[in-house]
Amino acid sequence: MKLPGHDVIARTADERHVTHAVKLPKREVERPSHQVGKRLAMALLVLVATAFIVYADREGYNDNSDGSVDLLDAFYYATVTLSTTGYGDITPVSDAARLTNIFVITPLRVLFLIILVGTTLEVLTERTREEWRLNRWRAALREHTVVVGFGTKGRSAIQTVCATGLKKEQVIVVDPSSKVIEAATADGYAGIVGDATRSDVLLRAEAQKARQIIISTARDDTAVLVTLTARQMNRGAKIVAAVREEENAPLLKQSGADVVITSASAAGRLLGLSVLSPAAGMVMEDLIQQGSGLDIVERPVIKAEVGRKVRETEDLVVSVLRGHRVLGYDDPSIGELQLTDRLITIVRATPSTKITPETKHLP
């Protein structure tokens, strides 16, 4: 096992000096270049319309230089008028031209200014709107899920949990790579670029308010440090961590992880089972893939099941959770089901299937 902090030294300079800002999922908005292009086109359309209105009533205007107004003079007048410059070298002299200026040119001038000033104000207020959105997001953040590491393991883990009813707004992804966080925000999750072994990064992820923390880092020593930091910050959260080597699993348990999954050995066991029985391997693959086929779910014992034997329930029960003990379905110590028991069952996946029915959603 490598020394803690060794991976930090190997990181690139841009990852070491990154500001650990929260990145919320991007909204479906038009590209800025398209927005500016549309507004410029609208402003140009107003300018052209004003010029042709003036040219159509050119007899009612007087040019101090030669007395007549041609098409070029009309565009010149439209430009200085809409921009509120108004040199006074071309003026409306007839009543019709003056009425046109009052009821047509003036509204066009206001519209022209709204288009240009609106673009400027939108640029200036973009940061304020983003800060307001971030503050509102933080105020509503409770009982959420923090995912540290958004690689293959982290992505698969959160997809599995979301398939059982967890909303994407309740998930925060922490990863040292900015490209990974961009991919997470594109998928609809909030993201933070930073090293999760640092307490300030986990504080930005509101880990102290989290209901559960999933740790799926690329290195086992990093997972240990993240687990220690997260457990110190949140004593009540459920922490599930993944390690590559089975010998490091006890260290994760001592660091505060509730559940430790050894990814390498688990994949190896599934591979061996598929060799012995391809059909059994397919069934196991189906069971661990939530939302399709057969699902393994945990549910409480209902009142109608209290006092019954395990085999007398309607669902296919594989284990009974009594207190802190997990008992097999054929364990004679189970006896009759109790109201405080929880059942691990195999059910057919439906849109309403949930692993933890009591899970609370964000307000």
C-alpha positions in Angstrom: 0.0 0.0 0.0 1.5 3.4 -1.0 2.0 6.2 1.4 -1.0 8.6 1.8 -0.6 11.8 -0.3 1.6 10.2 -2.9 -1.1 10.7 -5.6 -1.4 14.4 -4.7 2.3 15.0 -5.8 1.7 13.3 -9.1 -1.2 15.5 -10.0 -1.0 18.2 -12.7 -0.6 21.8 -11.7 -4.1 22.8 -12.9 -5.7 20.2 -10.6 -3.6 21.3 -7.6 -4.5 25.0 -7.9 -8.2 24.6 -8.8 -10.8 26.5 -6.9 -13.2 24.1 -5.3 -16.3 25.7 -6.6 -19.7 23.9 -6.7 -20.8 23.3 -10.3 -24.5 22.8 -10.6 -26.1 20.9 -13.5 -26.2 23.0 -16.6 -29.6 24.1 -17.8 -30.7 23.7 -21.4 -30.0 27.2 -22.6 -29.1 28.7 -25.9 -25.4 29.2 -26.7 -24.2 32.8 -25.8 -23.0 33.3 -29.4 -26.5 32.5 -30.7 -28.2 34.8 -28.2 -25.9 37.7 -29.1 -26.3 37.0 -32.8 -30.1 37.0 -32.5 -30.1 40.3 -30.7 -27.8 41.9 -33.2 -30.0 40.7 -36.0 -33.0 42.3 -34.2 -31.2 45.6 -33.7 -30.2 45.6 -37.4 -33.7 44.9 -38.4 -35.0 47.8 -36.4 -32.3 50.0 -38.0 -33.2 49.0 -41.5 -37.0 49.4 -40.8 -36.4 52.9 -39.5 -34.3 53.9 -42.5 -36.9 52.7 -45.0 -39.7 54.5 -43.0 -37.7 57.8 -43.2 -36.8 57.2 -46.9 -40.5 56.6 -47.7 -41.3 60.0 -46.2 -38.2 61.7 -47.5 -40.1 64.7 -48.8 -41.0 65.6 -45.2 -37.3 65.8 -44.1 -34.7 68.5 -44.7 -31.0 68.0 -45.1 -29.0 71.1 -44.2 -26.3 70.2 -46.6 -28.2 69.8 -49.9 -31.9 70.0 -48.9 -32.8 66.5 -50.1 -32.8 63.1 -48.4 -31.6 60.1 -50.3 -31.3 56.4 -49.1 -27.9 57.0 -47.6 -29.2 60.0 -45.7 -32.1 57.9 -44.5 -29.7 55.3 -43.0 -27.6 58.0 -41.5 -30.6 59.7 -39.9 -31.8 56.3 -38.6 -28.4 55.6 -37.0 -28.0 58.9 -35.2 -31.6 58.9 -34.1 -31.8 55.3 -32.7 -28.5 55.8 -30.9 -29.9 59.1 -29.4 -27.0 61.1 -30.9 -29.2 63.5 -32.9 -26.8 65.9 -34.7 -29.7 67.9 -36.1 -28.4 68.1 -39.6 -31.4 66.2 -40.9 -34.7 67.1 -39.4 -38.4 66.4 -40.0 -40.1 69.5 -41.3 -43.6 68.3 -42.4 -46.4 67.4 -40.0 -46.5 63.8 -41.4 -42.8 63.4 -40.8 -43.1 64.7 -37.3 -46.1 62.4 -36.5 -44.1 59.5 -37.8 -41.2 60.4 -35.5 -43.6 60.6 -32.5 -45.5 57.3 -33.1 -43.1 55.2 -35.1 -39.5 56.3 -34.8 -39.6 56.9 -31.0 -40.9 53.4 -30.2 -38.3 52.0 -32.5 -35.6 54.0 -30.7 -36.8 52.6 -27.4 -36.9 49.0 -28.8 -33.4 49.5 -30.2 -32.0 50.6 -26.8 -33.8 47.7 -25.0 -32.1 45.2 -27.2 -28.6 46.6 -26.7 -29.0 47.5 -23.0 -30.7 44.1 -22.4 -27.7 42.2 -23.7 -25.4 44.2 -21.5 -27.5 43.7 -18.4 -27.8 40.0 -19.0 -24.0 39.6 -19.1 -23.7 41.7 -15.9 -26.4 39.8 -14.0 -25.4 36.3 -15.0 -23.1 35.9 -12.1 -25.7 37.2 -9.6 -28.3 34.7 -10.9 -25.8 31.9 -10.6 -25.0 32.9 -7.0 -28.6 33.1 -6.1 -29.2 29.7 -7.7 -26.3 28.2 -5.7 -27.6 29.7 -2.4 -31.1 28.4 -3.0 -29.6 24.9 -3.8 -27.6 24.9 -0.6 -30.6 26.0 1.5 -32.6 23.0 0.2 -29.8 20.5 0.5 -30.6 17.9 3.2 -30.2 14.1 3.5 -28.4 13.9 0.2 -25.8 11.5 -1.2 -22.1 12.4 -1.8 -20.2 10.4 -4.3 -16.4 10.6 -4.1 -14.9 9.5 -7.4 -16.9 9.4 -10.6 -15.1 6.7 -12.5 -16.7 3.4 -13.6 -17.4 2.3 -10.0 -18.8 5.6 -8.8 -20.9 6.2 -11.9 -22.4 2.6 -11.8 -23.1 3.0 -8.0 -25.0 6.2 -8.3 -26.9 5.0 -11.4 -28.0 2.0 -9.4 -29.2 4.1 -6.5 -31.0 6.6 -8.8 -32.8 3.7 -10.5 -34.5 3.0 -7.2 -36.0 6.5 -6.7 -33.1 8.8 -5.7 -33.3 12.1 -7.5 -30.3 13.5 -9.3 -30.8 16.8 -7.3 -29.9 14.8 -4.2 -26.4 13.8 -5.5 -23.1 15.7 -5.3 -20.1 14.3 -7.1 -16.5 15.1 -5.8 -13.6 14.4 -8.1 -10.1 15.9 -8.6 -10.6 16.0 -12.4 -12.4 19.0 -14.0 -13.3 16.9 -17.0 -15.0 14.3 -14.9 -17.0 16.9 -13.1 -18.1 18.4 -16.4 -19.3 14.9 -17.4 -21.2 14.6 -14.1 -22.9 18.0 -14.4 -23.8 17.0 -18.0 -25.6 14.0 -16.5 -27.6 16.2 -14.1 -25.5 15.9 -10.9 -23.9 18.8 -8.9 -20.1 18.5 -8.9 -17.1 19.8 -7.0 -13.6 19.7 -8.4 -11.2 18.9 -5.6 -9.4 16.5 -3.3 -11.9 14.8 -1.1 -9.2 14.0 1.5 -9.4 17.8 2.4 -12.1 18.7 4.8 -12.9 22.0 3.1 -13.8 20.2 -0.1 -16.2 17.9 1.8 -17.6 20.9 3.5 -18.5 22.4 0.2 -20.3 19.2 -0.7 -22.2 19.6 2.6 -21.0 16.2 3.7 -21.9 17.0 7.3 -25.6 17.0 6.2 -25.3 13.9 3.9 -27.4 10.8 4.5 -24.9 8.5 2.7 -21.4 8.8 1.3 -20.2 6.6 -1.5 -16.4 6.4 -1.8 -15.1 4.9 -5.1 -11.6 6.4 -5.5 -9.0 4.9 -7.8 -6.5 4.2 -4.9 -7.1 2.4 -1.6 -5.0 4.8 0.4 -7.0 7.7 -0.9 -10.2 5.8 0.1 -8.9 5.4 3.7 -8.1 9.1 4.0 -11.5 10.2 2.6 -13.3 7.7 4.9 -11.5 9.1 8.0 -12.3 12.7 7.0 -15.9 12.0 6.2 -16.5 10.0 9.3 -15.0 12.7 11.5 -17.3 15.2 9.8 -20.5 13.2 9.9 -21.0 10.5 12.6 -24.4 9.4 11.4 -24.0 9.0 7.6 -23.9 5.6 6.0 -20.4 5.3 4.4 -19.9 2.7 1.6 -16.4 2.4 0.3 -14.8 0.3 -2.5 -11.2 -1.0 -2.3 -9.2 -2.9 -4.9 -7.3 -5.2 -2.6 -9.0 -7.3 0.0 -6.2 -6.9 2.5 -7.2 -3.2 2.8 -10.8 -3.8 3.6 -10.3 -4.1 7.4 -8.4 -0.8 7.3 -11.5 0.9 5.7 -13.7 -0.7 8.4 -11.5 0.8 11.1 -11.5 4.2 9.4 -15.3 4.3 9.8 -16.8 2.7 6.7 -20.1 0.9 7.3 -19.8 -1.3 4.2 -16.6 -2.2 2.3 -16.8 -3.7 -1.2 -13.7 -5.4 -2.6 -14.1 -4.7 -6.3 -11.3 -6.9 -7.7 -12.3 -10.0 -5.7 -16.1 -9.4 -6.3 -15.5 -9.3 -10.1 -13.3 -12.4 -9.8 -16.0 -14.3 -8.0 -18.6 -13.3 -10.6 -16.2 -14.3 -13.3 -15.6 -17.7 -11.7 -19.3 -18.3 -11.2 -20.0 -17.5 -14.9 -17.3 -20.1 -15.8 -19.0 -22.8 -13.7 -22.5 -21.8 -14.7 -23.1 -19.2 -17.3 -26.8 -19.1 -16.4 -26.0 -18.5 -12.7 -23.6 -15.7 -13.8 -26.4 -14.1 -15.8 -28.8 -14.3 -12.9 -26.3 -12.6 -10.5 -25.6 -9.9 -13.1 -29.3 -9.3 -13.4 -29.7 -9.1 -9.6 -27.0 -6.5 -9.1 -28.3 -4.4 -12.0 -31.2 -2.4 -10.4 -34.2 -1.4 -12.4 -34.5 -4.4 -14.8 -35.4 -8.0 -14.5 -35.0 -9.2 -10.9 -33.9 -6.9 -8.1 -32.7 -7.4 -4.5 -34.5 -5.0 -2.2 -34.7 -4.4 1.5 -38.1 -3.7 3.1 -39.7 -3.7 6.5 -41.9 -6.4 7.8 -45.6 -5.4 7.4 -48.1 -6.0 10.2 -49.8 -8.9 8.2 -46.4 -10.8 8.2 -45.8 -10.5 12.0 -45.8 -13.9 13.6 -45.4 -15.8 10.3 -42.5 -18.0 9.2 -40.1 -16.7 6.5 -41.5 -19.1 3.9 -45.0 -18.0 4.6 -44.4 -14.5 3.1 -45.5 -13.7 -0.4 -42.0 -12.4 -1.5 -38.9 -14.6 -2.0 -37.0 -13.8 1.2 -33.2 -14.6 1.2 -32.2 -13.0 4.5 -33.7 -11.4 7.6 -32.1 -8.3 9.2 -32.7 -8.4 12.9 -30.9 -5.7 14.9 -27.3 -5.8 13.6 -27.4 -9.4 12.5 -28.1 -10.7 9.0 -29.7 -14.1 9.2 -30.2 -16.5 6.3 -33.7 -17.5 5.4 -33.1 -21.0 6.8 -31.6 -19.9 10.1 -33.6 -21.6 12.9 -33.0 -18.6 15.2 -35.3 -16.5 13.1 -38.4 -18.3 14.3 -41.4 -16.0 13.7 -41.0 -12.6 12.0 -41.1 -9.5 14.2 -42.3 -6.0 13.4 -38.8 -4.6 13.8 -37.3 -7.0 11.3 -36.3 -6.1 7.8 -36.4 -8.5 4.9 -33.9 -8.9 2.0 -36.1 -10.1 -0.9 -35.9 -10.8 -4.6 -38.7 -9.2 -6.6 -39.5 -8.4 -10.2 -38.3 -4.9 -11.0 -41.0 -2.2 -11.3 -40.9 1.6 -11.6 -41.9 1.7 -7.9 -39.2 -0.7 -6.7 -37.0 0.8 -4.0 -34.1 -0.5 -2.0 -34.9 1.6 1.1 -38.6 2.6 1.2 -38.0 4.9 4.1 -35.5 7.1 2.2 -36.4 10.8 2.6 -36.3 13.1 -0.3 -35.1 16.7 -0.3 -37.7 19.4 0.5 
